[in-house]
Amino acid sequence: MTQILGPKERKMSDAYVDMAATWTRELVQRESRGPGDTKNAMKRLSARHGIAYATLWALRYRRPKDMLVSVYGRLREAYLAETERQLRKLEQEIEITRAIAGADCRSIRSAQALVDASIGGETAE
């Protein structure tokens, strides 16, 4: 039997699909190595995070009306993992720059403040 969603449930479903589509777009953008690499980037993300390529493709090009909670959860975990990986890379770059330019460099303080603010409380919700 098919369940018909009311307006409130439809809005919630749309919000989750929109968030998943945003995460997918950002993940693919981060993974892409340049123009023409979108398909390969989605395949790499699929293999790394266990999300079907077709799901990534659909969220990028033809948003579904609804999605499984398990898929949403995997996308959320993938987004958080990639964000943490980017923060670790930024911290490494800060350390390298600090060794070259010194700890009093304004750009180092700004980058460190950005990392500290990101660690301080943003989540993917």
N, C-alpha and C positions, 0 to 999 in steps of 0.2 A: 504494500500500500504506500503510495506517495504522500509525503507530508507537505502540506502547503504552508509556506512561511508567511507570517504576518509582517506588516511594515517595520516593526521594531526588530524582529529577527533578521529581516532582509538587510536593514541598515548595519547591524552587527556583522553579518556575513560580508557585506561589501567593505566594511572597515578592515576586517582581517585580510581579505583578498588584496585590498589596496596596500596594506602594510607589507604583505608578502611580495607583492609586485615591486614595491620600492626596494626591499631588501635584495630581491633578485637583480634589479637594475644596478644597484650599487655593487653587488658581488661581481657581476659580469664586468662592470667597468673597471674594478680593481684588478681582476684577473686578466683582462684583455691586454695583449702585448702590442696592440696597434690596430690600425684600420684593417678590416677583413678577418680579424681573429675572434669575432664574437662567437661563432659556432664552436670553435676549438676551446674557447674560454668556458663556455657552458659545459662542454664535455669534460674538461678538467675538473670543474666544480662538481659535476655529477659524480665523477669517480672519487673525488676526495671526501665528499660529504654524504654520499649515499642517497642523493636526491635524483630522481629520474630526469634524464635529459628532456623528455617530453613535458615534464612539469615546469622546468625552467623556461623552456621555449614558450609554453602557453602563458606563463606569468609575464613574460617579456613582450609577446606579440599579440596574444588573444586572451585577455583575462577571463578566467572561468567565473561562473556565477557563484560557485561555492567551492570549498576545498576541505580536505580531511584535516582534522586536528593534528594527526601525526606528521603530515607534510608541513603544516605551519610550524610545528615544533622543530622539525629538522632544519627548516629555513632559518628560524630564529637562532638555533644553536650554531649554524654555519655563519650567520652574520656576526654573532658575538665572537666566535673563534677568529674570524678574519679581522675584526676590529681590534681584538687583543693582539693579534699578530702584527698589525700595522703600528700599534702603540709600542710594541717591543722593538720594531725596526726603527721607529722614531727615537726611542731612548738610546739605541746603539749609535745612531747618527749624532745625537746630542753629545754623547761621550767622546766620539771621535773629534767633533768640532771643538769641544771643551779642551781636549788635549792639544789641539792645534792653536786655537785662538785665545785660550785662557777662560777661566770661570767668570770673569767680569764682563764678558761680551754680551751686549744687549740682546742679540738674536738668540743666544743660548738661554738667557733668562726668559725670554718670550716663549720659546719652544718648550722649556721645562714647565712654565706656567700652564701651557696648553695641555701637556701630558697630565699634570697634577689635577687640572680641572676635569679632564676626561675620566680619570681614575676615580675622582671624587664622587661621581653619582649618576652619570648618564647610563641608561639601560635601553635596550631595544624593545620598547613597548609602545 
